[in-house]
Amino acid sequence: MFASLRLFVLTLMLALGVPAMAQDRAAVERQFRGWLEQTVWPRARSEGVSRGTFEAAFSGVALDWDLPDLVPPGSAAQTPKRQRQAEFGAPAKYFSRGSLDGATSVGRRMARQHAQALAAVERATGVPGRIILGVWGRESGYGQVAIRHDAFRVLGTKGFMSTRADYFTDELVAALRIAEAGHVDPRSMKSSWAGALGQPQFMPSNFLRYAADGNGDGQADIWTSEADTIASIGTYLARHGWQAGRDWGFEVRVPASVSCTLEGPDQGRRIADWAALGITRVTGKPFPEHEARGEGFLLMPAGRHGPAFIVTPNFYVLKDYNMSDLYALFVGHVGDRIQYGMGDFEARWGDVGRLYRSDIAVMQKALEARGHDVGGADGLPGFKTRRSIGRWQEANGRPATCFPELGMKSALGG
């Protein structure tokens, strides 16, 4: 009976030209407005947000159904992700000719144009201007990449119906606090599709912690002010532990006698001790004396298939900005190119074959079954996966490359 009634209703809706999905979405939109009033508004009010700011923020705002990882009310706890063969983004792709040259050439122009602001922030925070430029360039193309999304629409949608609803609800309330403080008009608050704000791409909670006034006007405007953007990036890195006077890292040659399984931030040693193992800078120069006394870490983002580095704790501060090894490496490298005129890495990125994330995830699960800590079977070969592969290769009499390769899936029994 109920099935027949539902069929009748659906037939009637179609006859009237009203798709069932539109009706369903209209109901969810009403639930969204109720959630804003019953859940978000009490929290915002308790944190000092006025009713006027709240209403301005959500004036005309509807759900954005095109965002990823949405879980509409009444659906399963987690919507099944569309299955597709996503090719793994090999490290070489991250360092494309266009990305490097563009970030470098525009960065040099920005270094000249904003020399005074960069110098002031470096004096105040200890973070070199070239590093700030590297982050700024990667995050928003030095402010030249358009940021078009309505922050309250994005954060509202994700707070109401995403796989990380609690996190985004917290960020939504933080965005309301930003608007209440007058940093930006709520209808002008623009973000990425993930809710990151302005030229430094801060999540709202990070804005509240680290956004800085670089031009002395009493506001922290990371949307239109280059000086505030520069100051905010410097403040973020400094408060995450940037060590003034130390570099981010050095490209090196790693002899075959040094295992690639020694990679990782949990296997640090004095840089002088790495040098004693036979690791040398590709320039032929010795490590600076003050760096040689400090701690360093082996980084081989493509295993034996690409450049190798000895990085300092500052490299991992850059990873606090974005957890990707390649991101931090790109930022440091572009900064060096901007200031020192450095060229490409000496070692070339090797061809790792046509790998898919699904295949890498199978390898990771097989390694986990053998007792290895791969850092999660997510199809991304982070340092834990890389060295686990190397340890498995060594244990099975294979040359250790510390990187997933074609044929390894079947060898692991996947």
C-alpha positions as CSV (number, residue, x, y, z in Angstrom):
1,M,0.0,0.0,0.0
2,F,2.7,2.5,1.0
3,A,4.8,1.6,-2.0
4,S,1.8,2.2,-4.3
5,L,1.1,5.6,-2.5
6,R,4.7,6.6,-3.0
7,L,4.6,5.7,-6.6
8,F,1.4,7.7,-7.0
9,V,3.0,10.8,-5.4
10,L,6.1,10.5,-7.5
11,T,4.0,10.1,-10.6
12,L,2.0,13.2,-9.7
13,M,5.2,15.2,-9.0
14,L,6.6,14.3,-12.3
15,A,3.3,15.2,-14.0
16,L,3.4,18.6,-12.4
17,G,7.0,19.0,-13.5
18,V,8.5,18.9,-10.0
19,P,11.4,16.3,-9.8
20,A,11.5,14.2,-6.7
21,M,15.1,15.3,-5.9
22,A,13.9,18.9,-5.9
23,Q,11.3,18.1,-3.4
24,D,13.8,16.2,-1.2
25,R,16.3,19.0,-1.4
26,A,13.7,21.6,-0.5
27,A,13.0,19.6,2.7
28,V,16.7,19.4,3.5
29,E,17.0,23.1,2.9
30,R,14.3,23.7,5.5
31,Q,16.1,21.4,7.9
32,F,19.3,23.4,7.3
33,R,17.6,26.7,8.3
34,G,16.3,24.9,11.4
35,W,19.8,23.7,12.2
36,L,21.2,27.2,11.9
37,E,18.6,28.5,14.3
38,Q,18.7,25.7,16.8
39,T,22.3,24.6,16.8
40,V,24.5,27.3,15.3
41,W,22.9,30.5,16.6
42,P,23.0,29.5,20.4
43,R,26.6,28.6,20.1
44,A,27.4,31.8,18.2
45,R,25.5,34.0,20.6
46,S,27.4,32.4,23.6
47,E,30.7,33.4,21.8
48,G,29.7,37.0,21.4
49,V,28.2,37.0,17.9
50,S,25.3,39.5,17.5
51,R,22.0,38.6,15.9
52,G,22.7,41.2,13.2
53,T,26.0,39.5,12.2
54,F,24.3,36.1,12.2
55,E,21.5,37.2,10.0
56,A,23.8,39.0,7.6
57,A,26.1,36.0,7.3
58,F,23.2,33.7,6.2
59,S,21.2,36.1,4.2
60,G,20.2,34.3,1.0
61,V,22.6,31.4,1.8
62,A,21.5,27.9,0.6
63,L,23.2,24.6,0.7
64,D,25.9,23.9,-1.8
65,W,25.1,20.4,-3.1
66,D,28.2,20.3,-5.3
67,L,30.7,20.0,-2.4
68,P,32.4,16.7,-1.8
69,D,31.7,14.3,1.1
70,L,28.2,15.3,1.9
71,V,25.8,13.2,4.0
72,P,22.3,14.6,3.6
73,P,19.9,13.9,6.5
74,G,18.4,10.4,6.3
75,S,21.2,9.0,4.2
76,A,23.8,6.5,5.4
77,A,26.3,7.7,8.0
78,Q,28.8,8.1,5.2
79,T,27.8,8.4,1.6
80,P,29.7,5.9,-0.6
81,K,32.4,7.6,-2.6
82,R,32.2,7.4,-6.3
83,Q,34.5,4.6,-7.4
84,R,37.0,5.7,-10.0
85,Q,40.6,4.7,-10.9
86,A,42.4,7.8,-9.6
87,E,46.0,7.7,-10.9
88,F,48.5,8.5,-8.3
89,G,50.0,11.9,-8.6
90,A,53.7,11.1,-9.0
91,P,56.1,13.6,-7.3
92,A,57.3,14.9,-10.7
93,K,53.8,16.2,-11.4
94,Y,53.9,18.4,-8.4
95,F,57.1,20.1,-9.7
96,S,55.9,20.9,-13.2
97,R,57.8,23.4,-15.2
98,G,54.9,25.8,-15.3
99,S,54.3,25.7,-11.5
100,L,57.9,26.2,-10.7
101,D,58.6,29.0,-13.2
102,G,55.4,30.8,-12.5
103,A,55.8,30.7,-8.7
104,T,59.4,31.9,-9.1
105,S,59.0,34.7,-11.5
106,V,56.0,36.2,-9.8
107,G,57.6,35.6,-6.4
108,R,60.7,37.7,-7.4
109,R,58.5,40.5,-8.5
110,M,56.6,40.3,-5.1
111,A,59.9,40.2,-3.3
112,R,60.8,43.6,-4.8
113,Q,57.3,45.0,-4.4
114,H,56.9,44.0,-0.8
115,A,60.5,44.1,0.4
116,Q,59.8,46.4,3.3
117,A,56.9,44.3,4.6
118,L,58.8,41.0,4.2
119,A,61.9,42.4,6.0
120,A,59.7,43.7,8.9
121,V,58.0,40.3,9.4
122,E,61.4,38.5,9.2
123,R,62.8,40.8,11.9
124,A,59.7,40.2,14.1
125,T,59.3,36.4,13.6
126,G,62.6,35.0,12.3
127,V,60.8,33.5,9.3
128,P,62.7,34.4,6.0
129,G,60.9,36.4,3.5
130,R,61.6,33.8,0.8
131,I,59.7,31.2,2.8
132,I,56.7,33.4,3.3
133,L,56.7,34.1,-0.5
134,G,56.9,30.3,-1.1
135,V,53.8,29.7,1.0
136,W,51.9,32.7,-0.4
137,G,52.6,31.6,-3.9
138,R,51.5,28.0,-3.4
139,E,48.4,28.9,-1.5
140,S,46.9,31.6,-3.7
141,G,49.3,32.5,-6.5
142,Y,50.3,35.6,-4.5
143,G,46.7,36.7,-4.3
144,Q,46.2,36.4,-8.0
145,V,44.0,33.2,-7.9
146,A,40.4,34.1,-7.5
147,I,38.7,32.9,-4.3
148,R,35.1,32.8,-5.3
149,H,33.2,30.6,-2.7
150,D,30.9,32.1,-0.1
151,A,32.5,31.1,3.1
152,F,29.2,30.8,5.0
153,R,27.6,28.7,2.3
154,V,30.6,26.3,2.3
155,L,31.0,26.1,6.1
156,G,27.3,26.0,6.7
157,T,26.9,23.1,4.2
158,K,29.8,21.1,5.6
159,G,28.8,21.8,9.2
160,F,25.2,20.6,8.5
161,M,25.9,17.6,6.3
162,S,29.4,16.4,5.8
163,T,31.6,13.6,6.9
164,R,33.4,16.0,9.3
165,A,30.3,17.9,10.5
166,D,31.6,18.7,14.0
167,Y,34.8,20.1,12.7
168,F,33.1,22.4,10.2
169,T,30.5,23.5,12.7
170,D,33.4,24.7,14.9
171,E,34.9,26.5,11.9
172,L,31.5,28.1,11.0
173,V,31.2,29.6,14.5
174,A,34.8,30.8,14.2
175,A,33.9,32.5,10.9
176,L,31.0,34.3,12.6
177,R,33.4,35.5,15.2
178,I,35.6,36.9,12.5
179,A,32.6,38.8,11.0
180,E,31.5,40.0,14.4
181,A,35.0,41.5,15.0
182,G,34.7,43.5,11.8
183,H,37.6,42.0,9.9
184,V,35.4,41.5,6.8
185,D,31.8,42.0,5.8
186,P,30.1,38.6,6.2
187,R,28.7,38.9,2.6
188,S,32.2,39.5,1.4
189,M,33.9,36.6,3.2
190,K,35.3,34.4,0.5
191,S,36.9,31.0,0.9
192,S,38.0,27.9,-1.0
193,W,35.6,25.0,-1.5
194,A,37.0,23.6,1.8
195,G,36.3,26.8,3.7
196,A,39.9,28.2,3.8
197,L,40.0,31.9,3.8
198,G,41.8,34.6,1.9
199,Q,45.3,34.7,0.4
200,P,47.0,32.5,3.1
201,Q,44.1,30.0,3.0
202,F,43.6,30.0,6.7
203,M,40.7,28.0,8.2
204,P,38.6,30.4,10.3
205,S,40.0,29.1,13.6
206,N,43.5,29.6,12.4
207,F,42.6,33.2,11.3
208,L,41.5,33.8,14.9
209,R,44.9,32.5,16.2
210,Y,47.4,33.8,13.7
211,A,46.0,36.5,11.4
212,A,48.1,39.6,11.9
213,D,47.8,43.3,11.1
214,G,50.8,44.1,8.9
215,N,49.9,47.6,7.7
216,G,48.9,49.1,11.1
217,D,45.3,49.8,10.2
218,G,43.9,47.8,13.1
219,Q,42.5,45.0,11.0
220,A,43.8,41.7,9.8
221,D,42.6,41.6,6.2
222,I,43.9,38.5,4.5
223,W,41.6,39.0,1.5
224,T,42.9,42.3,0.0
225,S,46.0,43.3,2.1
226,E,49.3,42.0,1.0
227,A,51.0,43.3,4.1
228,D,48.5,41.5,6.4
229,T,48.9,38.4,4.4
230,I,52.7,38.4,4.7
231,A,52.4,39.1,8.5
232,S,49.9,36.4,9.0
233,I,51.9,33.7,7.2
234,G,55.0,34.7,9.2
235,T,53.1,34.6,12.5
236,Y,51.7,31.2,11.7
237,L,55.1,29.7,11.0
238,A,56.8,31.4,13.9
239,R,54.1,30.1,16.4
240,H,54.5,26.6,15.0
241,G,58.1,26.6,16.0
242,W,60.2,28.0,13.1
243,Q,63.8,28.1,14.2
244,A,65.3,31.4,13.2
245,G,68.7,31.1,11.6
246,R,68.2,27.6,10.3
247,D,67.4,26.6,6.7
248,W,64.6,24.2,5.7
249,G,67.0,21.6,4.1
250,F,69.5,20.7,1.5
251,E,69.5,18.4,-1.5
252,V,71.9,15.6,-1.0
253,R,73.4,12.4,-2.5
254,V,72.7,9.3,-0.5
255,P,75.1,6.5,-1.1
256,A,73.9,2.9,-1.5
257,S,75.4,2.1,1.8
258,V,72.8,4.3,3.6
259,S,69.4,2.6,3.7
260,C,66.4,4.6,2.5
261,T,64.5,3.1,5.4
262,L,66.3,5.6,7.7
263,E,63.9,8.3,6.4
264,G,61.4,10.1,8.7
265,P,61.0,12.8,11.3
266,D,61.3,10.1,14.1
267,Q,64.8,9.1,13.0
268,G,66.6,12.3,13.3
269,R,70.3,12.7,14.1
270,R,72.9,15.5,13.9
271,I,73.5,16.6,10.4
272,A,77.2,16.0,11.1
273,D,76.4,12.3,11.8
274,W,74.5,12.0,8.5
275,A,77.6,13.4,6.8
276,A,79.7,10.9,8.5
277,L,77.6,8.1,6.9
278,G,78.7,9.5,3.5
279,I,75.7,11.8,2.7
280,T,76.9,14.9,0.9
281,R,75.4,18.0,-0.5
282,V,74.9,18.0,-4.3
283,T,76.7,21.3,-4.5
284,G,79.9,19.7,-3.1
285,K,79.9,22.3,-0.3
286,P,80.0,21.1,3.3
287,F,77.0,21.6,5.5
288,P,77.1,25.0,7.3
289,E,78.8,24.6,10.6
290,H,75.8,25.7,12.6
291,E,73.6,23.3,10.7
292,A,76.0,20.4,11.1
293,R,75.6,20.8,14.9
294,G,71.8,20.7,14.6
295,E,69.3,17.9,14.1
296,G,68.5,16.8,10.6
297,F,66.2,14.2,8.9
298,L,66.5,12.1,5.8
299,L,63.8,12.9,3.3
300,M,63.3,10.8,0.1
301,P,59.9,11.7,-1.3
302,A,60.3,9.4,-4.3
303,G,62.5,6.8,-2.6
304,R,65.4,6.0,-4.8
305,H,63.5,7.3,-7.8
306,G,64.1,11.0,-7.2
307,P,66.0,13.7,-5.3
308,A,67.0,13.2,-1.6
309,F,67.3,15.7,1.1
310,I,68.5,16.3,4.6
311,V,65.9,18.6,6.2
312,T,65.8,20.5,9.4
313,P,63.0,20.9,11.9
314,N,61.8,23.9,9.9
315,F,60.7,21.5,7.1
316,Y,58.2,20.0,9.5
317,V,57.0,23.5,10.5
318,L,56.1,23.9,6.8
319,K,54.3,20.6,7.0
320,D,52.2,22.0,9.8
321,Y,50.8,24.4,7.1
322,N,50.0,21.5,4.8
323,M,50.7,17.9,5.7
324,S,52.2,17.0,2.3
325,D,55.9,16.3,2.0
326,L,55.8,17.6,-1.5
327,Y,54.0,20.8,-0.4
328,A,56.7,21.7,2.1
329,L,59.5,20.8,-0.4
330,F,57.9,23.0,-3.1
331,V,57.6,25.9,-0.7
332,G,61.3,25.7,0.4
333,H,62.5,25.1,-3.1
334,V,60.6,28.0,-4.6
335,G,61.8,30.3,-1.8
336,D,65.4,29.3,-2.7
337,R,64.8,29.9,-6.4
338,I,63.3,33.4,-5.6
339,Q,66.2,34.6,-3.4
340,Y,69.2,32.7,-4.5
341,G,68.5,32.1,-8.2
342,M,68.8,28.3,-7.8
343,G,67.8,26.0,-10.6
344,D,66.1,22.6,-10.5
345,F,67.0,19.8,-8.2
346,E,70.1,18.0,-9.5
347,A,68.5,14.6,-9.3
348,R,65.6,13.9,-11.7
349,W,62.3,12.6,-10.6
350,G,62.1,9.0,-11.9
351,D,59.3,7.4,-13.9
352,V,57.4,5.3,-11.3
353,G,55.0,3.8,-13.9
354,R,51.2,4.0,-14.1
355,L,50.2,3.6,-10.5
356,Y,46.7,4.0,-9.1
357,R,45.9,5.0,-5.5
358,S,43.7,1.9,-5.2
359,D,46.8,-0.3,-6.0
360,I,48.9,1.6,-3.5
361,A,46.2,1.1,-0.9
362,V,46.3,-2.7,-1.6
363,M,50.1,-2.7,-1.0
364,Q,49.6,-0.7,2.2
365,K,47.1,-3.2,3.5
366,A,49.4,-6.1,2.7
367,L,52.2,-4.4,4.5
368,E,50.0,-3.7,7.5
369,A,49.1,-7.4,7.6
370,R,52.8,-8.1,7.9
371,G,53.1,-5.8,10.9
372,H,54.3,-2.6,9.2
373,D,53.1,0.9,10.2
374,V,52.3,2.5,6.8
375,G,50.5,5.5,8.3
376,G,47.1,4.3,7.0
377,A,46.0,2.6,3.8
378,D,45.0,5.8,2.0
379,G,46.7,5.2,-1.4
380,L,49.3,8.0,-0.7
381,P,52.9,6.9,-0.1
382,G,54.0,9.0,2.8
383,F,57.2,8.4,4.6
384,K,55.9,5.6,6.7
385,T,54.7,3.7,3.6
386,R,58.0,4.4,1.8
387,R,60.2,3.1,4.5
388,S,57.9,0.1,5.1
389,I,58.3,-0.8,1.5
390,G,62.0,-0.5,1.9
391,R,62.0,-2.7,4.9
392,W,59.9,-5.3,3.2
393,Q,62.3,-5.2,0.2
394,E,65.4,-5.6,2.3
395,A,63.8,-8.5,4.3
396,N,63.1,-10.3,1.0
397,G,66.5,-9.8,-0.6
398,R,65.3,-7.1,-3.0
399,P,67.1,-3.8,-3.6
400,A,65.5,-1.2,-1.4
401,T,63.8,1.6,-3.4
402,C,61.4,2.7,-0.7
403,F,58.6,3.5,-3.2
404,P,55.7,1.6,-4.7
405,E,56.4,0.1,-8.0
406,L,54.5,-1.8,-10.7
407,G,54.6,-5.5,-9.9
408,M,54.9,-5.0,-6.1
409,K,51.2,-5.5,-5.6
410,S,51.3,-9.1,-6.8
411,A,54.6,-9.7,-5.0
412,L,52.9,-8.7,-1.8
413,G,50.0,-11.0,-2.5
414,G,47.5,-8.2,-3.1
